[in-house]
Amino acid sequence: MLDEWLDTACAELGIDPAEVDRDLILDLARDVAHGVARPAAPLTAYLLGLAVGRGEPARDAAARVTALAAGWSASR
């Protein structure tokens, strides 16, 4: 069902599903949800999308935010 939803949402938004790294996004959301707070996960996924839209490589941006989330609890 997840793949069907992703394909349908991509079609609606004019995005090539091949350009979407589903596992990268889900892993990032998981790390942020556990390291920061659950509501931060969808917001962070949106921010990742903005960064990628501005030319940032998705893996680089996700790695930086994941590292930030990993240290978040310890720094607060």
Phi and psi restraints in degrees (value plus and minus 20) as a CYANA .aco file:
   2 LEU   PHI     -82.6   -42.6
   2 LEU   PSI     -64.4   -24.4
   3 ASP   PHI     -84.4   -44.4
   3 ASP   PSI     -59.6   -19.6
   4 GLU   PHI     -82.9   -42.9
   4 GLU   PSI     -63.3   -23.3
   5 TRP   PHI     -82.5   -42.5
   5 TRP   PSI     -66.1   -26.1
   6 LEU   PHI     -80.6   -40.6
   6 LEU   PSI     -65.6   -25.6
   7 ASP   PHI     -81.9   -41.9
   7 ASP   PSI     -62.1   -22.1
   8 THR   PHI     -87.2   -47.2
   8 THR   PSI     -64.7   -24.7
   9 ALA   PHI     -85.1   -45.1
   9 ALA   PSI     -60.2   -20.2
  10 CYS   PHI     -81.3   -41.3
  10 CYS   PSI     -64.5   -24.5
  11 ALA   PHI     -80.5   -40.5
  11 ALA   PSI     -62.5   -22.5
  12 GLU   PHI     -83.1   -43.1
  12 GLU   PSI     -55.2   -15.2
  13 LEU   PHI    -115.5   -75.5
  13 LEU   PSI     -20.2    19.8
  14 GLY   PHI      50.6    90.6
  14 GLY   PSI      15.4    55.4
  15 ILE   PHI    -131.3   -91.3
  15 ILE   PSI     117.3   157.3
  16 ASP   PHI     -94.7   -54.7
  16 ASP   PSI      98.8   138.8
  17 PRO   PHI     -76.6   -36.6
  17 PRO   PSI     -45.9    -5.9
  18 ALA   PHI     -85.8   -45.8
  18 ALA   PSI     -40.0     0.0
  19 GLU   PHI    -105.9   -65.9
  19 GLU   PSI     -25.3    14.7
  20 VAL   PHI    -120.0   -80.0
  20 VAL   PSI      98.9   138.9
  21 ASP   PHI    -113.0   -73.0
  21 ASP   PSI      65.7   105.7
  22 ARG   PHI     -74.2   -34.2
  22 ARG   PSI     -67.5   -27.5
  23 ASP   PHI     -85.3   -45.3
  23 ASP   PSI     -57.4   -17.4
  24 LEU   PHI     -80.7   -40.7
  24 LEU   PSI     -65.4   -25.4
  25 ILE   PHI     -87.0   -47.0
  25 ILE   PSI     -63.2   -23.2
  26 LEU   PHI     -85.9   -45.9
  26 LEU   PSI     -58.9   -18.9
  27 ASP   PHI     -85.1   -45.1
  27 ASP   PSI     -62.8   -22.8
  28 LEU   PHI     -81.0   -41.0
  28 LEU   PSI     -66.3   -26.3
  29 ALA   PHI     -80.4   -40.4
  29 ALA   PSI     -62.1   -22.1
  30 ARG   PHI     -81.2   -41.2
  30 ARG   PSI     -67.6   -27.6
  31 ASP   PHI     -82.8   -42.8
  31 ASP   PSI     -60.6   -20.6
  32 VAL   PHI     -91.0   -51.0
  32 VAL   PSI     -61.3   -21.3
  33 ALA   PHI     -80.6   -40.6
  33 ALA   PSI     -59.9   -19.9
  34 HIS   PHI    -102.9   -62.9
  34 HIS   PSI     -53.0   -13.0
  35 GLY   PHI    -109.2   -69.2
  35 GLY   PSI     -44.0    -4.0
  36 VAL   PHI    -139.9   -99.9
  36 VAL   PSI     -97.4   -57.4
  37 ALA   PHI    -189.9  -149.9
  37 ALA   PSI     128.9   168.9
  38 ARG   PHI     -74.9   -34.9
  38 ARG   PSI     -63.9   -23.9
  39 PRO   PHI     -85.7   -45.7
  39 PRO   PSI     -37.3     2.7
  40 ALA   PHI     -93.3   -53.3
  40 ALA   PSI     -40.4    -0.4
  41 ALA   PHI     -83.6   -43.6
  41 ALA   PSI     -74.4   -34.4
  42 PRO   PHI     -87.1   -47.1
  42 PRO   PSI     -52.6   -12.6
  43 LEU   PHI     -84.6   -44.6
  43 LEU   PSI     -60.7   -20.7
  44 THR   PHI     -88.9   -48.9
  44 THR   PSI     -57.7   -17.7
  45 ALA   PHI     -81.5   -41.5
  45 ALA   PSI     -59.4   -19.4
  46 TYR   PHI     -84.3   -44.3
  46 TYR   PSI     -63.5   -23.5
  47 LEU   PHI     -82.4   -42.4
  47 LEU   PSI     -59.0   -19.0
  48 LEU   PHI     -79.3   -39.3
  48 LEU   PSI     -63.9   -23.9
  49 GLY   PHI     -80.4   -40.4
  49 GLY   PSI     -60.6   -20.6
  50 LEU   PHI     -83.6   -43.6
  50 LEU   PSI     -64.1   -24.1
  51 ALA   PHI     -82.2   -42.2
  51 ALA   PSI     -63.4   -23.4
  52 VAL   PHI     -85.3   -45.3
  52 VAL   PSI     -59.9   -19.9
  53 GLY   PHI     -81.9   -41.9
  53 GLY   PSI     -44.0    -4.0
  54 ARG   PHI    -113.6   -73.6
  54 ARG   PSI     -14.9    25.1
  55 GLY   PHI      85.5   125.5
  55 GLY   PSI     -22.0    18.0
  56 GLU   PHI     -93.6   -53.6
  56 GLU   PSI     111.2   151.2
  57 PRO   PHI     -81.4   -41.4
  57 PRO   PSI     112.7   152.7
  58 ALA   PHI     -76.7   -36.7
  58 ALA   PSI     -65.5   -25.5
  59 ARG   PHI     -83.8   -43.8
  59 ARG   PSI     -59.2   -19.2
  60 ASP   PHI     -85.6   -45.6
  60 ASP   PSI     -67.0   -27.0
  61 ALA   PHI     -84.4   -44.4
  61 ALA   PSI     -63.3   -23.3
  62 ALA   PHI     -83.8   -43.8
  62 ALA   PSI     -60.1   -20.1
  63 ALA   PHI     -82.9   -42.9
  63 ALA   PSI     -61.6   -21.6
  64 ARG   PHI     -85.5   -45.5
  64 ARG   PSI     -63.2   -23.2
  65 VAL   PHI     -90.7   -50.7
  65 VAL   PSI     -56.9   -16.9
  66 THR   PHI     -81.4   -41.4
  66 THR   PSI     -63.8   -23.8
  67 ALA   PHI     -82.7   -42.7
  67 ALA   PSI     -60.8   -20.8
  68 LEU   PHI     -81.3   -41.3
  68 LEU   PSI     -64.6   -24.6
  69 ALA   PHI     -86.4   -46.4
  69 ALA   PSI     -55.8   -15.8
  70 ALA   PHI     -82.8   -42.8
  70 ALA   PSI     -54.4   -14.4
  71 GLY   PHI    -114.7   -74.7
  71 GLY   PSI     -20.7    19.3
  72 TRP   PHI     -83.1   -43.1
  72 TRP   PSI     -71.9   -31.9
  73 SER   PHI     -81.1   -41.1
  73 SER   PSI     -60.9   -20.9
  74 ALA   PHI     -86.4   -46.4
  74 ALA   PSI     -49.0    -9.0
  75 SER   PHI    -111.2   -71.2
  75 SER   PSI     -22.3    17.7
